[in-house]
């Protein structure tokens, strides 16, 4: 039995939900998102709450129950509040800056890296060593943060590289004489 699937998703004021077959569309102040829901669950929108229930008592239906509820919750939260991921850069000469529609990274390579910012995503660099990624789509925000981190992942000896703001790097001791 799904523990998360039992809880209804509250819909805040200003968010409109529309269910067309298996496609759920959410509109809010930050944009419009949609998701395709599996056939194994039923979705009911009433009184500012969305409830999800499995159609049958099969293993797959129970698995999709909690997953579908989480996807719907991410849609509602995304169009009303949005999602933010923070990245930190550490290393001598490592820095980031937003120039036009590109994020320019200098990560110790012989060249600078230009990362094009996708539509619907906002990237800010308050300091040259911190990056803030904001958007309505949780999957896209996480994917962009992962791609930026992959250019220079943090290494365990000096801690140089790009890391998530809430990530801790396990440090290793260097070699001895």
NUPA-558990 format. One line per field, with one value per residue: x, y, z of N, C-alpha, C in turn. Coordinates in nm, 3 decimals. Layout:
N
n_u	c(X:...)
n_v	c(Y:...)
n_w	c(Z:...)
ca_u	c(X:...)
ca_v	c(Y:...)
ca_w	c(Z:...)
c_u	c(X:...)
c_v	c(Y:...)
c_w	c(Z:...)
***
This chain:
177
n_u	c(0.084:0.060:0.215:0.259:0.090:-0.166:-0.218:-0.386:-0.319:-0.276:-0.419:-0.307:-0.439:-0.486:-0.378:-0.459:-0.599:-0.628:-0.771:-0.732:-0.818:-0.550:-0.372:-0.251:-0.275:-0.125:-0.167:-0.018:0.123:0.388:0.397:0.310:0.265:0.268:0.178:0.194:-0.009:-0.004:-0.198:-0.276:-0.370:-0.626:-0.738:-0.869:-1.014:-1.118:-1.266:-1.036:-0.836:-0.634:-0.680:-0.534:-0.569:-0.522:-0.620:-0.657:-0.575:-0.296:0.057:0.202:0.018:0.006:0.269:0.275:0.094:0.196:0.403:0.271:0.126:0.334:0.442:0.227:0.217:0.466:0.416:0.216:0.346:0.557:0.442:0.337:0.526:0.789:1.119:1.443:1.790:2.105:2.445:2.792:3.115:3.447:3.790:4.103:4.080:3.849:3.533:3.205:2.974:2.692:2.627:2.441:2.238:2.377:2.558:2.868:3.146:3.447:3.665:3.924:4.015:4.175:4.010:3.705:3.383:3.077:2.753:2.441:2.147:1.843:1.502:1.266:1.409:1.591:1.903:2.119:2.402:2.510:2.750:3.079:3.138:2.912:2.615:2.278:2.000:1.685:1.350:1.033:0.994:1.080:1.231:1.379:1.528:1.688:1.827:1.977:2.139:2.285:2.421:2.585:2.741:2.876:3.076:3.305:3.342:3.354:3.670:3.829:4.066:4.157:3.916:3.834:3.625:3.286:3.009:2.701:2.504:2.421:2.576:2.819:3.163:3.361:3.672:4.005:4.321:4.632:4.924:5.206:5.542)
n_v	c(-0.118:0.216:0.474:0.741:0.789:0.792:1.043:1.343:1.585:1.918:2.197:2.512:2.852:3.016:2.829:2.633:2.328:2.083:1.795:1.583:1.305:1.106:1.304:1.549:1.888:2.174:2.510:2.810:3.093:3.080:2.958:2.694:2.351:2.005:1.659:1.315:1.070:0.736:0.446:0.293:0.427:0.627:0.961:1.221:1.534:1.752:2.004:2.168:1.982:1.708:1.374:1.054:0.723:0.367:0.172:-0.109:-0.387:-0.447:-0.515:-0.332:-0.122:-0.034:0.057:0.270:0.438:0.594:0.718:0.865:1.044:1.195:1.310:1.473:1.644:1.772:1.909:2.092:2.233:2.336:2.517:2.703:2.781:2.711:2.569:2.553:2.512:2.513:2.575:2.547:2.677:2.587:2.656:2.777:3.049:2.951:3.027:3.167:3.322:3.502:3.568:3.731:3.501:3.283:3.074:3.128:2.946:2.917:2.682:2.592:2.481:2.509:2.663:2.857:2.751:2.755:2.747:2.706:2.867:2.715:2.775:2.903:2.863:3.017:3.145:3.258:3.439:3.537:3.569:3.520:3.258:3.114:2.959:2.987:2.808:2.834:2.734:2.616:2.347:2.063:1.841:1.937:2.146:2.003:1.841:2.028:2.133:1.904:1.862:2.091:2.051:1.823:1.909:1.972:1.780:1.770:1.705:1.468:1.538:1.811:1.935:2.082:2.206:2.179:2.177:2.067:2.291:2.189:1.967:1.750:1.698:1.419:1.424:1.327:1.217:1.336:1.197:1.078:1.167)
n_w	c(0.000:-0.089:0.083:0.032:-0.180:-0.076:0.030:-0.051:-0.312:-0.244:-0.409:-0.471:-0.459:-0.769:-0.937:-1.206:-1.297:-1.550:-1.680:-1.941:-2.068:-2.030:-1.986:-1.782:-1.719:-1.586:-1.498:-1.401:-1.223:-1.298:-1.541:-1.773:-1.736:-1.827:-1.787:-1.871:-1.755:-1.622:-1.735:-1.523:-1.300:-1.144:-1.156:-0.964:-0.945:-0.710:-0.509:-0.470:-0.435:-0.539:-0.592:-0.611:-0.722:-0.741:-1.027:-1.035:-0.822:-0.866:-0.888:-1.049:-1.069:-0.805:-0.779:-0.961:-0.844:-0.619:-0.757:-0.957:-0.800:-0.690:-0.922:-0.999:-0.778:-0.811:-1.049:-0.968:-0.762:-0.908:-1.100:-0.928:-0.723:-0.806:-0.863:-0.716:-0.757:-0.615:-0.697:-0.620:-0.680:-0.649:-0.640:-0.765:-0.972:-1.085:-1.209:-1.274:-1.500:-1.624:-1.952:-2.165:-2.322:-2.234:-2.009:-1.887:-1.812:-1.633:-1.573:-1.525:-1.757:-2.083:-2.230:-2.219:-2.107:-2.269:-2.180:-2.309:-2.198:-2.140:-2.260:-2.029:-1.802:-1.541:-1.471:-1.226:-1.112:-0.829:-0.694:-0.830:-0.776:-0.719:-0.833:-0.922:-1.009:-1.146:-1.204:-1.342:-1.403:-1.243:-1.317:-1.539:-1.421:-1.239:-1.421:-1.570:-1.367:-1.307:-1.551:-1.563:-1.335:-1.417:-1.587:-1.436:-1.193:-0.830:-0.679:-0.457:-0.315:-0.302:-0.319:-0.535:-0.795:-0.927:-0.721:-0.566:-0.364:-0.119:-0.090:0.051:0.040:0.060:0.190:0.105:0.229:0.117:-0.056:0.134:0.233)
ca_u	c(0.000:0.141:0.193:0.253:-0.022:-0.291:-0.238:-0.427:-0.232:-0.351:-0.400:-0.318:-0.516:-0.410:-0.335:-0.570:-0.567:-0.720:-0.742:-0.785:-0.777:-0.438:-0.282:-0.285:-0.211:-0.131:-0.133:0.000:0.191:0.520:0.389:0.220:0.331:0.177:0.236:0.114:-0.025:-0.022:-0.335:-0.300:-0.422:-0.735:-0.713:-0.993:-0.990:-1.236:-1.253:-0.899:-0.746:-0.623:-0.658:-0.489:-0.600:-0.493:-0.739:-0.669:-0.482:-0.179:0.185:0.236:-0.075:0.049:0.393:0.242:0.010:0.279:0.479:0.181:0.095:0.452:0.450:0.124:0.262:0.574:0.354:0.146:0.445:0.638:0.376:0.303:0.645:0.912:1.225:1.575:1.907:2.225:2.575:2.906:3.238:3.566:3.915:4.168:4.049:3.722:3.425:3.093:2.907:2.587:2.647:2.331:2.161:2.473:2.633:3.009:3.218:3.592:3.686:4.060:4.052:4.239:3.905:3.588:3.270:2.953:2.636:2.321:2.040:1.718:1.384:1.192:1.503:1.663:2.029:2.177:2.531:2.526:2.896:3.139:3.156:2.784:2.519:2.144:1.919:1.545:1.255:0.908:1.003:1.179:1.319:1.470:1.620:1.785:1.910:2.072:2.238:2.370:2.509:2.687:2.831:2.953:3.193:3.419:3.293:3.451:3.765:3.836:4.190:4.155:3.777:3.813:3.523:3.149:2.930:2.572:2.519:2.400:2.657:2.945:3.265:3.449:3.808:4.105:4.452:4.726:5.032:5.306:5.681)
ca_v	c(0.000:0.336:0.570:0.878:0.799:0.813:1.185:1.425:1.697:2.044:2.289:2.648:2.948:3.065:2.717:2.567:2.193:2.029:1.654:1.545:1.167:1.074:1.418:1.648:2.016:2.270:2.647:2.896:3.218:3.057:2.895:2.582:2.222:1.893:1.527:1.202:0.978:0.598:0.391:0.214:0.509:0.720:1.092:1.291:1.672:1.804:2.093:2.216:1.871:1.604:1.242:0.951:0.589:0.264:0.113:-0.248:-0.421:-0.516:-0.461:-0.214:-0.014:0.020:0.131:0.394:0.520:0.693:0.793:0.961:1.148:1.280:1.387:1.577:1.740:1.851:2.002:2.198:2.316:2.402:2.634:2.802:2.831:2.687:2.492:2.615:2.430:2.596:2.514:2.624:2.650:2.612:2.634:2.902:3.090:2.894:3.123:3.159:3.449:3.494:3.666:3.717:3.379:3.176:3.069:3.112:2.884:2.902:2.574:2.542:2.429:2.611:2.740:2.875:2.668:2.832:2.661:2.783:2.858:2.681:2.859:2.867:2.848:3.138:3.118:3.379:3.424:3.649:3.577:3.440:3.118:3.050:2.957:2.955:2.767:2.842:2.705:2.552:2.204:2.008:1.751:2.017:2.217:1.905:1.797:2.135:2.137:1.787:1.883:2.190:1.986:1.721:1.968:1.957:1.731:1.795:1.597:1.447:1.577:1.955:1.980:2.172:2.165:2.230:2.088:2.119:2.375:2.110:1.846:1.747:1.622:1.343:1.459:1.224:1.267:1.321:1.101:1.123:1.145)
ca_w	c(0.000:-0.100:0.192:-0.022:-0.272:-0.003:0.062:-0.166:-0.346:-0.235:-0.522:-0.419:-0.540:-0.884:-1.018:-1.275:-1.344:-1.650:-1.709:-2.072:-2.085:-1.940:-1.983:-1.680:-1.748:-1.476:-1.535:-1.285:-1.249:-1.356:-1.672:-1.793:-1.744:-1.844:-1.767:-1.915:-1.642:-1.668:-1.738:-1.402:-1.191:-1.171:-1.097:-0.936:-0.903:-0.642:-0.393:-0.451:-0.402:-0.640:-0.532:-0.705:-0.673:-0.841:-1.091:-0.990:-0.714:-0.921:-0.842:-1.128:-1.034:-0.676:-0.801:-1.031:-0.756:-0.550:-0.856:-1.021:-0.702:-0.680:-1.047:-0.992:-0.677:-0.870:-1.144:-0.895:-0.694:-1.009:-1.161:-0.826:-0.652:-0.881:-0.798:-0.721:-0.723:-0.602:-0.723:-0.572:-0.753:-0.567:-0.712:-0.800:-1.109:-1.131:-1.191:-1.367:-1.527:-1.725:-2.058:-2.260:-2.299:-2.208:-1.884:-1.922:-1.701:-1.643:-1.478:-1.528:-1.888:-2.165:-2.293:-2.135:-2.147:-2.284:-2.165:-2.345:-2.100:-2.209:-2.238:-1.909:-1.690:-1.504:-1.401:-1.168:-1.045:-0.737:-0.680:-0.938:-0.735:-0.687:-0.943:-0.878:-1.123:-1.108:-1.310:-1.301:-1.426:-1.150:-1.392:-1.621:-1.332:-1.191:-1.534:-1.601:-1.258:-1.324:-1.667:-1.526:-1.239:-1.486:-1.653:-1.345:-1.063:-0.722:-0.656:-0.312:-0.248:-0.272:-0.320:-0.647:-0.889:-0.912:-0.635:-0.522:-0.245:0.003:-0.101:0.125:-0.031:0.147:0.157:0.127:0.264:0.005:-0.029:0.232:0.193)
c_u	c(0.089:0.110:0.183:0.133:-0.154:-0.322:-0.281:-0.329:-0.314:-0.317:-0.415:-0.399:-0.428:-0.357:-0.458:-0.523:-0.673:-0.677:-0.811:-0.736:-0.671:-0.338:-0.333:-0.205:-0.233:-0.087:-0.124:0.077:0.328:0.516:0.290:0.303:0.228:0.252:0.139:0.110:-0.049:-0.168:-0.373:-0.359:-0.540:-0.709:-0.847:-0.960:-1.119:-1.194:-1.110:-0.801:-0.748:-0.594:-0.624:-0.519:-0.564:-0.623:-0.764:-0.569:-0.367:-0.053:0.220:0.146:-0.036:0.179:0.364:0.158:0.092:0.357:0.393:0.145:0.212:0.469:0.349:0.164:0.373:0.520:0.293:0.245:0.529:0.572:0.338:0.427:0.772:1.013:1.358:1.680:2.027:2.350:2.684:3.031:3.354:3.689:3.971:4.139:3.921:3.612:3.319:3.032:2.801:2.611:2.539:2.247:2.253:2.528:2.777:3.083:3.366:3.631:3.824:4.100:4.120:4.136:3.791:3.472:3.147:2.838:2.513:2.208:1.910:1.604:1.309:1.279:1.574:1.788:2.086:2.311:2.551:2.675:2.955:3.154:3.026:2.687:2.385:2.059:1.774:1.457:1.132:0.916:1.115:1.279:1.422:1.571:1.727:1.879:2.015:2.180:2.335:2.467:2.619:2.788:2.923:3.075:3.319:3.366:3.397:3.542:3.794:3.961:4.194:4.013:3.746:3.705:3.389:3.071:2.796:2.591:2.504:2.483:2.781:3.041:3.351:3.592:3.902:4.238:4.547:4.837:5.138:5.444:5.741)
c_v	c(0.124:0.431:0.711:0.895:0.826:0.961:1.263:1.540:1.826:2.135:2.431:2.738:3.000:2.954:2.648:2.432:2.149:1.888:1.620:1.403:1.131:1.188:1.520:1.775:2.109:2.406:2.730:3.020:3.199:2.984:2.781:2.455:2.113:1.763:1.421:1.101:0.837:0.553:0.325:0.294:0.592:0.849:1.162:1.429:1.726:1.894:2.137:2.107:1.771:1.473:1.143:0.816:0.487:0.208:-0.029:-0.270:-0.505:-0.448:-0.332:-0.095:0.049:0.099:0.268:0.489:0.631:0.779:0.900:1.075:1.245:1.366:1.501:1.684:1.830:1.949:2.121:2.291:2.396:2.525:2.739:2.863:2.821:2.610:2.561:2.513:2.523:2.515:2.606:2.580:2.680:2.572:2.769:2.933:3.031:2.996:3.104:3.298:3.425:3.607:3.643:3.594:3.258:3.188:3.039:3.063:2.881:2.805:2.512:2.477:2.541:2.701:2.760:2.794:2.759:2.733:2.742:2.759:2.827:2.777:2.810:2.850:2.980:3.098:3.251:3.344:3.548:3.677:3.497:3.292:3.051:3.067:2.917:2.928:2.762:2.812:2.634:2.400:2.145:1.918:1.829:2.092:2.123:1.857:1.901:2.144:2.020:1.803:1.984:2.129:1.887:1.779:1.954:1.912:1.756:1.675:1.587:1.499:1.724:2.011:2.075:2.116:2.230:2.130:2.152:2.196:2.294:1.982:1.859:1.654:1.550:1.367:1.346:1.291:1.240:1.223:1.163:1.097:1.028)
c_w	c(0.000:0.015:0.138:-0.114:-0.205:0.018:-0.061:-0.187:-0.334:-0.353:-0.470:-0.513:-0.653:-0.974:-1.075:-1.327:-1.444:-1.684:-1.841:-2.102:-1.982:-1.932:-1.883:-1.709:-1.630:-1.527:-1.408:-1.324:-1.312:-1.490:-1.675:-1.809:-1.763:-1.824:-1.817:-1.801:-1.695:-1.662:-1.606:-1.287:-1.238:-1.094:-1.083:-0.881:-0.843:-0.527:-0.366:-0.411:-0.517:-0.569:-0.642:-0.642:-0.781:-0.898:-1.043:-0.878:-0.769:-0.872:-0.917:-1.093:-0.901:-0.690:-0.864:-0.947:-0.690:-0.647:-0.921:-0.927:-0.689:-0.804:-1.045:-0.891:-0.733:-0.975:-1.073:-0.826:-0.794:-1.067:-1.057:-0.760:-0.734:-0.798:-0.818:-0.680:-0.720:-0.628:-0.669:-0.647:-0.660:-0.647:-0.753:-0.946:-1.164:-1.105:-1.299:-1.383:-1.633:-1.825:-2.164:-2.228:-2.277:-2.066:-1.921:-1.799:-1.731:-1.533:-1.489:-1.659:-1.967:-2.233:-2.192:-2.194:-2.155:-2.282:-2.201:-2.244:-2.174:-2.174:-2.114:-1.786:-1.668:-1.426:-1.356:-1.105:-0.958:-0.713:-0.795:-0.903:-0.695:-0.803:-0.884:-1.002:-1.077:-1.228:-1.256:-1.311:-1.341:-1.222:-1.473:-1.535:-1.280:-1.300:-1.569:-1.494:-1.270:-1.440:-1.636:-1.430:-1.310:-1.560:-1.567:-1.210:-0.953:-0.701:-0.506:-0.242:-0.212:-0.269:-0.434:-0.739:-0.860:-0.829:-0.605:-0.392:-0.117:0.003:-0.014:0.052:0.073:0.102:0.191:0.162:0.147:0.041:0.060:0.179:0.263)
***
